[in-house]
Amino acid sequence: MATRTTAPDVRAAGAVVWRVRKRRVEVAVVHRARYDDWSLPKGKLEPGERAVTAAVREVAEETGSRVALSRRLPTVRYAVGGARKEVSYWLARHVSGSFEPNDEVDELVWLPPAEARSRVDYPGDRTVLADTLRLPLPDAVIVLLRHARAGKRSHWTGDDALRPLERVGRAQAQALSGFLTAFGAGRVVSAEPVRCVETVTPFATSAGLTVRIDPRLGDHGFDADPAAAEQALLALARPGRVTAVASQGTAIPGLLDRLDPRARRPETKKGQAWVLSFVDGTLLAADHHPDAGSIPRP
C-alpha cells in the first residue's frame, strides 16, 4: 500500500549561493543574530508563493545577492515547536549585489564549500552542502518547457501549428515568466508551433529578449531527425548561458531519453518544466518542476 505524505505545516526555501573568486569556489554562509547561529540563507514562503521564487527573494533579502538558480539540492525536513517544517534548496549562482547587515542577518562570510560545512550549525545544512560537493558546479543551464494549455486539437479546425494558447494557457505562460526569471534565463528558443512561442513570449517581453524559432526542437523536428534535435539542444548548453526552450510532448521525453537513457522520469504535462544542468556539454542533473506553470491562487 502506498505511503501517504503528510504536508508540512511550514514551507520554506533557500539556496547555496556560490561565486568564483581568484579561481576558488566560495559559498555564502550567514549569521543570524536573533538565533546566534550560522546557516544557509533561507526563509518562509509567502501565501501563494512558489518555492523557487521564495528562494530567490529570501537570498536577496538576507545576502543582498541577485542570483540565478540551477540544480535542485536536498529538501530538509525537521520539527520546530511541534510544527513540521520543510525547506527546499537550490544551487544559486551569484550574479550581482553585495551584503549589508539587516534585521535578519548581521554577518555573511564566503567560504569554500568544505569549510562552510564546518561553519554551519545544523545537520540539514551540512547535508545540503555535502550534496553541493557531490557534482561539479554547472556551467550551463537549459530550462526545457512543455507549452502551456492550448485546448483540444479536435476542437481546432485550422492548421494545428497555428493553434494558440487558451485562457488557462495564457495564465500559465505568465506564471512561467516568473519561473524563468528565478533561473536567470538570458536566451529564449522555441519550437515552431504558435502555442510554444506564446508560452515563452511573456518572459521574453519582460526580459527584453527575442524568441528564436528552431523547428528541430518540436515534435515534427524530433520525429524527423532525433539526433539533429539532440544536437540542437546541446548546442545551447554553452558555458555561461541559461536558455529557456519551449517544446512539445513527444520531443521532450525523447530528448531526455537521448541525454540519459537510463533514467525513468514522470510525464511532462503542459506548463511543466525540466531544469537541465550541464558541465562541458554533459548533463549533470535533470530536475522536474511540475509546478513551473502553476497559476497563483488569489
C-alpha positions as CSV (number, residue, x, y, z in Angstrom):
1,M,0.0,0.0,0.0
2,A,1.3,3.5,-0.9
3,T,2.5,5.7,1.9
4,R,0.7,8.9,2.3
5,T,2.9,12.0,2.5
6,T,1.9,14.5,5.2
7,A,2.0,18.1,4.0
8,P,4.4,20.3,6.1
9,D,3.0,22.9,8.4
10,V,5.6,25.4,7.3
11,R,7.3,25.6,3.9
12,A,10.5,27.5,3.3
13,A,13.1,27.8,0.6
14,G,16.8,28.7,0.4
15,A,19.9,28.2,-1.6
16,V,23.6,27.5,-1.6
17,V,24.8,30.8,-3.2
18,W,28.1,30.3,-4.9
19,R,30.7,32.5,-6.7
20,V,34.2,32.1,-8.0
21,R,36.9,34.4,-6.6
22,K,40.6,34.0,-7.6
23,R,39.7,30.7,-9.2
24,R,38.3,29.4,-6.0
25,V,34.7,28.4,-5.4
26,E,33.1,30.1,-2.4
27,V,29.6,29.8,-0.9
28,A,27.7,32.2,1.3
29,V,27.0,31.4,5.0
30,V,25.0,33.8,7.1
31,H,24.9,34.6,10.8
32,R,21.5,35.4,12.3
33,A,21.9,37.5,15.4
34,R,18.4,36.5,16.7
35,Y,19.4,32.8,16.9
36,D,23.2,33.3,17.2
37,D,23.7,30.6,14.5
38,W,25.4,30.1,11.2
39,S,23.2,28.8,8.4
40,L,22.4,28.8,4.7
41,P,20.2,31.7,3.6
42,K,16.5,30.7,3.6
43,G,13.1,31.8,4.6
44,K,9.4,31.0,4.7
45,L,7.2,31.1,1.6
46,E,4.6,33.9,1.4
47,P,1.0,32.9,0.7
48,G,0.6,31.6,-2.8
49,E,4.4,31.9,-3.5
50,R,6.3,29.3,-5.4
51,A,9.4,27.8,-3.7
52,V,11.8,28.9,-6.4
53,T,10.5,32.5,-6.2
54,A,10.8,32.4,-2.4
55,A,14.4,31.1,-2.6
56,V,15.5,34.0,-4.8
57,R,13.6,36.5,-2.7
58,E,15.0,35.3,0.6
59,V,18.5,35.1,-0.7
60,A,18.2,38.8,-1.9
61,E,16.8,39.9,1.5
62,E,19.4,38.1,3.6
63,T,22.5,38.4,1.5
64,G,21.9,41.3,-1.0
65,S,22.7,38.9,-3.8
66,R,20.8,38.7,-7.1
67,V,21.1,35.0,-8.1
68,A,20.2,32.5,-10.8
69,L,19.0,29.1,-9.6
70,S,20.1,25.8,-11.2
71,R,20.3,22.3,-9.8
72,R,17.9,21.2,-7.0
73,L,19.5,20.3,-3.7
74,P,18.1,18.0,-1.0
75,T,15.0,19.1,0.8
76,V,15.4,19.3,4.6
77,R,12.6,18.4,7.0
78,Y,12.5,18.9,10.7
79,A,10.3,19.9,13.6
80,V,10.1,23.4,15.1
81,G,8.0,23.9,18.2
82,G,5.8,20.9,17.3
83,A,5.3,22.1,13.7
84,R,6.6,20.1,10.6
85,K,8.9,22.4,8.5
86,E,10.2,21.7,5.0
87,V,12.9,23.7,3.3
88,S,13.6,23.3,-0.4
89,Y,17.1,24.2,-1.6
90,W,18.8,25.0,-4.9
91,L,22.2,25.9,-6.2
92,A,22.3,29.6,-6.9
93,R,24.9,31.4,-8.9
94,H,25.7,34.9,-7.5
95,V,25.1,37.4,-10.3
96,S,25.4,40.7,-8.6
97,G,24.9,42.6,-5.4
98,S,26.7,42.9,-2.1
99,F,25.9,42.3,1.5
100,E,24.8,44.8,4.1
101,P,23.8,43.9,7.7
102,N,20.0,43.8,8.1
103,D,17.3,42.9,10.6
104,E,17.7,39.1,10.0
105,V,21.4,38.7,9.2
106,D,24.3,40.6,10.8
107,E,27.2,38.9,9.1
108,L,28.0,37.0,5.9
109,V,31.1,35.0,5.0
110,W,32.2,33.5,1.8
111,L,33.9,30.1,2.3
112,P,35.0,27.1,0.3
113,P,32.1,24.5,0.5
114,A,34.1,22.1,2.7
115,E,34.8,24.9,5.2
116,A,31.2,26.1,5.0
117,R,30.1,22.6,6.1
118,S,32.2,23.0,9.3
119,R,30.8,26.5,9.9
120,V,27.1,25.9,9.7
121,D,25.3,24.8,12.9
122,Y,22.6,22.5,11.6
123,P,22.8,18.9,10.2
124,G,20.4,19.7,7.4
125,D,22.6,22.5,6.1
126,R,25.6,20.1,6.2
127,T,23.6,17.6,4.2
128,V,22.8,20.2,1.6
129,L,26.4,21.4,1.4
130,A,27.6,17.7,1.0
131,D,25.3,17.4,-2.0
132,T,26.8,20.6,-3.4
133,L,30.2,18.9,-3.4
134,R,28.8,15.7,-4.9
135,L,28.8,17.1,-8.5
136,P,30.7,19.8,-10.4
137,L,29.1,23.2,-10.5
138,P,27.0,23.6,-13.7
139,D,28.4,25.9,-16.3
140,A,25.2,26.0,-18.4
141,V,21.5,25.5,-17.7
142,I,18.6,24.8,-20.1
143,V,15.0,25.2,-18.8
144,L,13.1,22.8,-21.1
145,L,9.3,23.7,-21.0
146,R,6.3,22.0,-22.4
147,H,4.0,24.5,-23.9
148,A,1.0,25.7,-21.8
149,R,-2.6,24.6,-22.4
150,A,-3.9,25.2,-25.9
151,G,-7.3,23.5,-25.9
152,K,-8.1,20.2,-27.6
153,R,-6.7,19.5,-31.0
154,S,-10.1,18.1,-32.1
155,H,-11.7,21.5,-31.4
156,W,-9.3,23.4,-33.7
157,T,-10.2,23.3,-37.4
158,G,-7.2,25.1,-38.8
159,D,-3.5,24.3,-39.1
160,D,-2.5,22.7,-35.9
161,A,0.8,24.6,-35.9
162,L,-1.3,27.8,-35.5
163,R,-3.4,26.6,-32.5
164,P,-3.0,29.3,-29.8
165,L,-3.0,29.1,-26.1
166,E,-6.4,29.1,-24.4
167,R,-7.2,31.3,-21.4
168,V,-5.7,29.0,-18.8
169,G,-2.7,28.5,-21.0
170,R,-2.1,32.3,-21.2
171,A,-2.2,32.4,-17.3
172,Q,0.3,29.5,-17.2
173,A,2.6,31.5,-19.6
174,Q,2.5,34.4,-17.2
175,A,3.4,32.1,-14.3
176,L,6.2,30.6,-16.3
177,S,7.7,34.0,-16.8
178,G,8.3,34.3,-13.1
179,F,9.7,30.8,-13.0
180,L,12.2,31.5,-15.8
181,T,13.2,34.7,-14.0
182,A,14.3,32.7,-11.0
183,F,16.7,30.7,-13.1
184,G,18.1,33.8,-14.9
185,A,17.3,32.8,-18.4
186,G,19.1,35.1,-20.9
187,R,18.1,33.4,-24.1
188,V,14.8,32.1,-25.4
189,V,14.3,29.4,-28.1
190,S,11.0,27.9,-29.2
191,A,9.7,25.1,-31.4
192,E,7.7,26.3,-34.3
193,P,4.0,25.9,-33.2
194,V,2.3,29.1,-32.1
195,R,1.4,27.6,-28.7
196,C,5.1,27.1,-28.0
197,V,6.1,30.6,-29.0
198,E,3.2,32.1,-26.9
199,T,4.3,30.1,-23.9
200,V,7.6,32.0,-23.6
201,T,6.6,35.3,-25.1
202,P,5.6,36.9,-21.7
203,F,9.0,36.1,-20.3
204,A,10.9,37.3,-23.4
205,T,8.9,40.5,-23.4
206,S,9.6,41.2,-19.7
207,A,13.3,40.4,-20.1
208,G,13.8,42.3,-23.4
209,L,14.7,39.2,-25.3
210,T,13.8,37.8,-28.7
211,V,12.2,34.4,-29.2
212,R,14.3,32.4,-31.7
213,I,12.5,29.7,-33.6
214,D,14.2,26.3,-34.1
215,P,11.9,23.7,-35.7
216,R,14.3,20.9,-34.7
217,L,13.2,21.2,-31.1
218,G,9.5,20.5,-31.7
219,D,7.7,17.2,-32.2
220,H,7.9,17.2,-36.0
221,G,11.6,18.0,-35.9
222,F,12.4,15.4,-33.3
223,D,10.4,12.7,-35.2
224,A,12.2,13.6,-38.5
225,D,15.7,13.5,-37.0
226,P,16.2,12.8,-33.3
227,A,19.9,13.1,-33.5
228,A,19.7,16.6,-35.0
229,A,17.2,17.7,-32.3
230,E,19.6,16.5,-29.6
231,Q,22.5,18.3,-31.2
232,A,20.3,21.5,-31.4
233,L,19.6,21.3,-27.7
234,L,23.2,20.5,-26.7
235,A,24.4,23.5,-28.8
236,L,22.5,25.7,-26.4
237,A,24.4,24.2,-23.4
238,R,27.3,26.6,-23.7
239,P,29.3,27.8,-20.7
240,G,27.8,30.9,-19.0
241,R,24.4,30.6,-20.8
242,V,21.0,29.9,-19.4
243,T,18.4,29.2,-22.1
244,A,14.7,28.7,-22.0
245,V,13.4,26.2,-24.6
246,A,9.7,25.8,-25.3
247,S,8.9,22.4,-26.8
248,Q,6.2,19.7,-27.0
249,G,5.0,16.4,-25.5
250,T,6.8,14.0,-27.9
251,A,10.1,15.9,-28.2
252,I,10.7,16.5,-24.5
253,P,10.8,12.8,-23.3
254,G,12.6,11.9,-26.5
255,L,15.3,14.4,-25.9
256,L,15.6,13.5,-22.2
257,D,15.9,9.8,-23.1
258,R,18.7,10.6,-25.5
259,L,20.6,12.7,-22.9
260,D,20.3,10.0,-20.3
261,P,18.6,6.7,-21.5
262,R,18.9,5.1,-18.0
263,A,16.7,7.5,-16.2
264,R,13.0,6.9,-15.5
265,R,11.1,10.1,-15.5
266,P,7.5,11.3,-14.8
267,E,5.3,12.6,-17.7
268,T,5.8,16.2,-18.6
269,K,2.4,17.8,-18.6
270,K,1.5,21.1,-20.2
271,G,3.1,24.1,-18.5
272,Q,5.7,21.9,-16.7
273,A,9.4,22.2,-16.9
274,W,12.8,20.4,-16.6
275,V,15.8,22.2,-15.4
276,L,18.9,20.7,-17.1
277,S,22.3,21.4,-15.6
278,F,25.4,20.8,-17.7
279,V,29.1,21.0,-17.4
280,D,31.3,20.8,-20.5
281,G,28.2,19.8,-22.5
282,T,27.5,16.8,-20.3
283,L,24.2,16.6,-18.4
284,L,24.7,16.7,-14.7
285,A,21.1,16.7,-13.4
286,A,17.6,16.9,-14.8
287,D,15.1,18.3,-12.3
288,H,11.4,18.1,-12.9
289,H,9.3,21.1,-11.9
290,P,5.7,20.1,-12.1
291,D,4.6,23.5,-10.6
292,A,6.5,25.7,-13.1
293,G,3.4,26.9,-14.7
294,S,1.1,26.8,-11.7
295,I,-1.3,29.7,-11.6
296,P,-1.0,31.6,-8.2
297,R,-4.1,31.4,-6.1
298,P,-5.7,34.8,-5.2
